[in-house]
Amino acid sequence: SDPSKKLTLRVHDECNGSDVFGSDICTCRPYLIYGIEQCVKEAQEGGSGVIVYFRKEGRALGEVTKYLVYNARKRMGDLASAYFQRTENVAGVKDARFQALMPDV
């Protein structure tokens, strides 16, 4: 590793709805695309770019729970302030991820 080289890093949680199927109810895909663009730009300028694609769909609550929350958002209005409350209402928790358990990169 060369400390004089810049590193651009994006840690991205898997989101099939947005990343794969292009759903617009979630903002994951635009963040992933931006991260890829920035990593490529950094690599072209002589640094390094890394995307870590962490496989824990739906804040580690699973796709079924995630889509139940999204359906509730569509029925009740798309308010960002209510997103985690809806998740907690559907799943019992706001977020099941344990970022401290993420493997070292």
Order of alpha helices (4+ residues) and beta strands (2+ residues): beta-alpha-beta-alpha-alpha
